[in-house]
Amino acid sequence: MGKTIIVSNRLPLSAEKKDGEMIYKPSSGGLATGLGCIFSEKNNLWIGWPGIELKDKDEQAWTTSNLEEKKMVPVFFGSTGN
């Protein structure tokens, strides 16, 4: 079977900063719940907003790298800069 690519406004998780560290919690939305079993199979990809505004390019790069391991691609909104 081929790869499934899911594009939505949110990733199936929410990111938050706590004590200087990024923490990821599962989202409890209908799309995340409904497609969770399909997404967890094979080499699929989910593209969407991680639920946090990150303006710093280093934070964006770190988050992108970290979510890549989870087969997710974050989309950041707003201006960027250091």
C-alpha positions as CSV (number, residue, x, y, z in Angstrom):
1,M,0.0,0.0,0.0
2,G,1.2,3.6,-0.7
3,K,1.8,6.4,1.7
4,T,-1.1,8.4,3.1
5,I,-0.5,12.1,3.6
6,I,-2.9,13.9,5.9
7,V,-3.0,17.7,5.7
8,S,-5.1,19.4,8.3
9,N,-5.1,22.7,10.3
10,R,-3.8,20.9,13.4
11,L,-1.5,18.0,14.0
12,P,-2.8,15.1,16.1
13,L,-0.9,16.5,19.0
14,S,-0.6,19.8,20.8
15,A,2.8,21.3,21.7
16,E,3.4,23.5,24.7
17,K,6.5,24.9,26.4
18,K,6.9,24.0,30.0
19,D,10.0,24.9,32.0
20,G,11.9,25.7,28.8
21,E,11.1,22.3,27.3
22,M,8.7,21.3,24.5
23,I,6.0,18.9,25.6
24,Y,3.6,17.1,23.2
25,K,0.2,15.9,24.2
26,P,-2.2,13.9,22.0
27,S,-5.1,16.0,20.6
28,S,-8.6,14.9,21.3
29,G,-10.2,16.0,18.1
30,G,-12.4,14.0,15.7
31,L,-10.0,13.9,12.8
32,A,-7.0,12.9,15.0
33,T,-9.1,10.2,16.6
34,G,-10.7,9.0,13.4
35,L,-7.5,8.8,11.4
36,G,-5.1,7.8,14.2
37,C,-5.1,4.1,13.3
38,I,-4.6,4.8,9.6
39,F,-1.8,7.3,10.4
40,S,0.1,4.9,12.8
41,E,0.4,2.3,10.0
42,K,3.4,2.2,7.7
43,N,5.2,5.3,6.3
44,N,2.4,7.9,6.5
45,L,2.8,11.7,7.0
46,W,0.7,14.3,8.8
47,I,1.1,18.0,8.0
48,G,-0.4,20.8,10.2
49,W,0.0,23.4,13.0
50,P,1.6,22.1,16.2
51,G,-0.7,24.2,18.4
52,I,1.9,26.7,19.5
53,E,3.3,29.9,18.1
54,L,7.0,29.7,17.6
55,K,8.7,32.8,16.2
56,D,12.3,31.8,16.9
57,K,13.8,30.0,13.9
58,D,15.9,27.8,16.2
59,E,12.8,26.7,18.1
60,Q,11.0,26.0,14.8
61,A,14.0,24.0,13.5
62,W,14.2,21.9,16.8
63,T,10.4,21.3,16.8
64,T,10.5,20.3,13.1
65,S,13.3,17.9,13.7
66,N,11.6,16.4,16.8
67,L,8.3,15.9,15.0
68,E,9.9,14.4,12.0
69,E,10.6,11.3,14.2
70,K,6.8,11.1,14.7
71,K,6.1,11.3,11.0
72,M,4.7,14.9,11.3
73,V,5.5,18.1,9.6
74,P,4.7,21.3,11.5
75,V,3.4,24.4,9.8
76,F,4.3,27.6,11.6
77,F,2.2,30.8,11.3
78,G,3.2,34.4,11.7
79,S,6.5,36.2,11.3
80,T,9.8,34.5,12.0
81,G,13.0,35.9,13.4
82,N,15.5,35.6,16.2
